[in-house]
Amino acid sequence: MEPMRYVISGANRGLGLEFVRQLLIRGDTVEAGTRAPAEARQLASLAREAGGRLRIHPLDISNTHSVRSFAAAVCEAPIDVLINNAGVAGKWDPLPETDFEDMARTLEINTLGSMRMCATLISAVLKSNTRKIVHMTSRLASMVENSHVGYYQHPGGLYPYRMSKAALNALMRTMAVDYREQGLITAVLAPGWVQTDMGGKTAALTPEESVLGMLRVIDGLNMERSGRFFDYSGKECPL
């Protein structure tokens, strides 16, 4: 496979950092976005070893000006794959205890943040031969699988997270329809329960395992598989 140019948000830790690490090993080029580049020490270390194949940029996906500045820095060349990785968990409180400020922030980042990225960078994605956009979602976002409150053995309602990721899934599906004739391939990926700051140390998967699987899925995406929901192993999930 020919080396490709990736753009990744939330690249300073967890899955984002692991995506960067594995892509550099493969020989790809990465444009990495993080809210605080000066504090992204592990990312900086990878950049020093990458021979110019990794650039680090400030990026706050909840801020339109920041996303536009990021786009100005990375859209000078076609983008083969955009990975909308940045996100937050939000508070997992029962419905009567909902913190609506937190709810708004979770939707702002998980849903509107990815939408900002797509709206601002899609022209550069469509200039590539690959034309792929993928979003990090969750099995918790599945309408079909949301059959009981304790999904993933969690006793809370998970309203902000479920709703923000379900809306993200809707964004993906709508883009798949709107941009199909222009050759856009887009999907949502569930990374599984991963040992990150969000998943915790007792999670079933390491970041290495999850990202290795997701890169196989991304590599295999084509127009037939566009508009769909897959987990890290390639299994299709219901929206």
Helices and strands as residue ranges (DSSP letters): E 5-8, H 14-26, E 29-34, G 37-39, H 41-49, E 54-58, H 64-74, E 81-84, G 95-97, H 100-107, I 108-113, H 114-126, E 132-136, G 139-141, G 151-153, H 159-178, G 180-182, E 185-190, H 207-220, G 223-225, E 228-231
